[in-house]
């Protein structure tokens, strides 16, 4: 059985030798590289992150997932352990500060990678948007618009889209019931002076032999 040398056969060093080479020679033999390009897609509607093909509802920032992608895609010398990876610049030829250790010897490098966060739309939000609205809640109170939008946040899953209007906002709703609930809550909370409901035919239901209708609910304040 041959004896294991405690000296590096490549350079003769006796420091940090394992698996036949010292830390410096491992570093020289395998050039550290990051993925040429990393992209994280964020849902523009709900903020979900697409991680490895799966949409994740998360409180973590896009930078957290970019860092994970860079770490998992990094090509480093044998025995390397990443201690720190920090994105310093996004976009084309982005800058990344990388700190790693090989057999307890520390190495620091500034490296390049194309790093992007891109807007997209998750499957859940896409499914919602593909559905046609059944009601519109027209809110006419420009002064309290920000508070109204914040208040309506709890109805988010029923809101297909929100359109800004000259005197307020329009909420396009998935169902008539959700529109009625939202309008009633808004009227009670913001003391709207009037609430009117109108029905409009937009198609014909052949299976039930009757018209398909949408409702418009208008909330207004007296001048």
C-alpha positions as CSV (number, residue, x, y, z in Angstrom):
1,X,0.0,0.0,0.0
2,X,1.5,3.3,-1.1
3,X,2.1,6.1,1.4
4,X,0.1,9.3,1.0
5,X,2.3,12.3,0.6
6,X,1.5,15.4,2.6
7,X,3.2,17.5,-0.1
8,X,1.3,18.8,-3.2
9,X,2.8,16.9,-6.2
10,X,2.1,19.8,-8.4
11,X,3.8,22.6,-6.6
12,X,5.5,20.9,-3.6
13,X,3.5,22.9,-1.0
14,X,2.7,21.2,2.3
15,X,-0.3,23.6,3.1
16,X,-3.9,22.7,2.6
17,X,-3.3,19.4,0.8
18,X,-6.2,17.1,0.2
19,X,-7.4,14.8,-2.6
20,X,-3.8,15.0,-4.1
21,X,-3.6,18.8,-4.5
22,X,-3.2,21.9,-2.4
23,X,-5.9,24.6,-2.3
24,X,-3.9,26.9,-4.6
25,X,-3.4,24.2,-7.2
26,X,-7.1,23.2,-7.1
27,X,-7.9,26.9,-7.7
28,X,-5.5,27.1,-10.6
29,X,-6.6,23.9,-12.2
30,X,-10.3,24.7,-12.3
31,X,-11.2,28.2,-13.1
32,X,-14.2,29.4,-11.1
33,X,-17.1,30.4,-13.3
34,X,-20.7,31.6,-12.7
35,X,-23.6,30.8,-15.1
36,X,-23.4,33.1,-18.2
37,X,-26.9,34.3,-17.6
38,X,-29.5,34.0,-14.8
39,X,-33.1,35.1,-15.0
40,X,-35.8,35.2,-12.4
41,X,-39.4,35.8,-13.5
42,X,-41.8,37.6,-11.2
43,X,-45.6,37.7,-11.6
44,X,-46.6,41.3,-12.3
45,X,-49.9,40.7,-10.6
46,X,-49.3,38.8,-7.4
47,X,-45.5,38.9,-7.0
48,X,-45.0,35.1,-7.2
49,X,-41.5,33.9,-8.2
50,X,-40.8,31.3,-10.9
51,X,-38.2,29.0,-9.3
52,X,-37.1,26.1,-11.5
53,X,-40.4,26.1,-13.4
54,X,-42.7,26.3,-10.4
55,X,-44.5,29.5,-9.3
56,X,-43.8,30.1,-5.6
57,X,-45.8,32.5,-3.4
58,X,-43.0,34.0,-1.2
59,X,-41.9,36.9,0.9
60,X,-38.3,36.5,-0.3
61,X,-37.0,39.1,-2.7
62,X,-36.1,38.4,-6.4
63,X,-32.4,38.9,-5.4
64,X,-32.7,36.0,-3.0
65,X,-33.6,33.6,-5.9
66,X,-31.0,35.2,-8.2
67,X,-28.4,34.4,-5.6
68,X,-29.6,30.8,-5.3
69,X,-29.5,30.4,-9.0
70,X,-25.9,31.8,-9.2
71,X,-24.8,29.5,-6.3
72,X,-26.3,26.4,-7.8
73,X,-25.0,27.1,-11.2
74,X,-21.4,28.0,-10.1
75,X,-18.5,25.9,-11.4
76,X,-15.9,25.9,-8.6
77,X,-12.7,23.9,-7.9
78,X,-13.0,20.6,-5.9
79,X,-13.7,21.0,-2.1
80,X,-15.0,24.5,-2.6
81,X,-17.5,25.9,-0.1
82,X,-19.2,29.2,-0.9
83,X,-19.1,31.6,2.1
84,X,-20.7,34.7,0.5
85,X,-22.2,35.6,-2.8
86,X,-23.4,39.2,-3.3
87,X,-24.9,40.7,-6.4
88,X,-23.3,44.2,-6.8
89,X,-24.7,45.0,-10.3
90,X,-27.7,43.7,-12.2
91,X,-28.2,43.5,-16.0
92,X,-25.8,42.7,-18.8
93,X,-22.3,42.0,-17.5
94,X,-23.6,42.1,-13.9
95,X,-21.1,42.1,-11.1
96,X,-21.0,39.5,-8.3
97,X,-18.6,39.4,-5.3
98,X,-17.9,35.8,-4.5
99,X,-16.1,34.5,-1.4
100,X,-15.4,30.8,-1.1
101,X,-13.0,28.4,0.7
102,X,-11.0,25.5,-0.5
103,X,-9.7,23.3,2.4
104,X,-10.1,26.3,4.8
105,X,-8.1,28.6,2.5
106,X,-10.2,31.7,1.5
107,X,-10.5,33.0,-2.0
108,X,-12.3,36.2,-3.1
109,X,-13.2,37.2,-6.7
110,X,-15.4,39.7,-8.5
111,X,-17.1,37.8,-11.4
112,X,-19.5,38.6,-14.2
113,X,-22.9,37.2,-15.2
114,X,-25.9,38.6,-17.1
115,X,-28.4,39.0,-14.3
116,X,-32.1,39.8,-14.9
117,X,-35.4,40.1,-13.2
118,X,-38.3,39.9,-15.7
119,X,-42.0,40.6,-15.5
120,X,-44.2,37.7,-16.3
121,X,-47.6,36.3,-15.2
122,X,-48.1,33.2,-13.1
123,X,-50.6,30.5,-14.1
124,X,-53.1,31.4,-11.4
125,X,-53.2,35.0,-12.4
126,X,-53.3,34.1,-16.1
127,X,-56.3,31.9,-15.4
128,X,-58.1,34.7,-13.6
129,X,-57.4,37.2,-16.4
130,X,-58.7,34.7,-19.0
131,X,-62.0,34.7,-17.3
132,X,-64.5,37.3,-18.3
133,X,-65.8,39.7,-15.7
134,X,-69.4,39.4,-14.5
135,X,-69.6,42.8,-12.7
136,X,-68.1,46.2,-12.5
137,X,-67.9,48.3,-9.3
138,X,-67.5,51.9,-10.3
139,X,-66.2,54.0,-7.4
140,X,-66.2,57.7,-7.8
141,X,-64.2,59.3,-5.0
142,X,-60.8,60.5,-6.2
143,X,-59.9,62.0,-2.8
144,X,-59.9,58.6,-1.1
145,X,-58.7,56.6,-4.0
146,X,-55.5,55.2,-2.3
147,X,-57.4,54.2,0.8
148,X,-60.1,52.6,-1.3
149,X,-57.5,50.5,-3.2
150,X,-55.9,49.4,0.1
151,X,-59.3,48.5,1.5
152,X,-60.2,46.5,-1.6
153,X,-57.0,44.4,-1.3
154,X,-58.8,41.7,0.7
155,X,-61.0,41.1,-2.4
156,X,-57.9,40.6,-4.6
157,X,-58.8,37.0,-5.6
158,X,-62.1,38.2,-7.0
159,X,-60.8,41.2,-8.9
160,X,-59.7,40.6,-12.5
161,X,-58.4,44.1,-13.1
162,X,-58.6,47.7,-11.9
163,X,-58.9,50.6,-14.3
164,X,-58.2,54.2,-13.3
165,X,-60.9,56.7,-14.2
166,X,-61.0,60.5,-14.1
167,X,-63.1,60.6,-11.0
168,X,-62.1,57.3,-9.4
169,X,-61.6,53.6,-10.2
170,X,-63.5,50.7,-11.8
171,X,-63.1,47.2,-10.3
172,X,-63.8,44.3,-12.8
173,X,-65.1,41.4,-10.7
174,X,-65.2,37.7,-11.3
175,X,-68.7,37.3,-9.9
176,X,-71.8,39.4,-9.2
177,X,-71.8,38.2,-5.5
178,X,-68.2,39.4,-4.9
179,X,-69.1,42.7,-6.6
180,X,-72.1,43.2,-4.3
181,X,-70.0,42.4,-1.2
182,X,-67.2,44.7,-2.2
183,X,-69.6,47.6,-3.0
184,X,-71.5,47.1,0.3
185,X,-68.3,47.1,2.3
186,X,-67.0,50.2,0.5
187,X,-70.3,52.0,1.0
188,X,-70.3,51.2,4.8
189,X,-66.6,52.0,5.3
190,X,-66.4,55.2,3.3
191,X,-69.9,56.5,3.8
192,X,-70.9,56.8,0.1
193,X,-74.0,58.8,-0.3
194,X,-75.5,56.7,-3.1
195,X,-75.2,53.2,-4.6
196,X,-77.0,52.3,-7.8
197,X,-77.2,49.0,-9.5
198,X,-77.9,48.4,-13.2
199,X,-78.0,45.3,-15.4
200,X,-76.7,44.9,-18.9
201,X,-77.2,42.1,-21.4
202,X,-74.0,41.0,-23.2
203,X,-74.8,37.6,-24.6
204,X,-77.4,34.8,-24.8
205,X,-77.2,31.5,-22.9
206,X,-78.2,28.9,-25.4
207,X,-78.4,26.1,-22.9
208,X,-80.7,28.0,-20.5
209,X,-82.4,30.0,-23.3
210,X,-82.0,33.3,-21.4
211,X,-79.8,36.4,-21.6
212,X,-76.4,36.6,-19.9
213,X,-76.1,39.8,-17.9
214,X,-73.5,41.8,-16.1
215,X,-74.2,44.2,-13.3
216,X,-72.7,47.7,-12.8
217,X,-72.6,49.0,-9.3
218,X,-71.9,52.7,-9.0
219,X,-70.8,54.3,-5.7
220,X,-70.8,58.1,-5.5
221,X,-70.4,60.9,-3.0
222,X,-72.6,64.0,-2.9
223,X,-70.7,67.1,-4.1
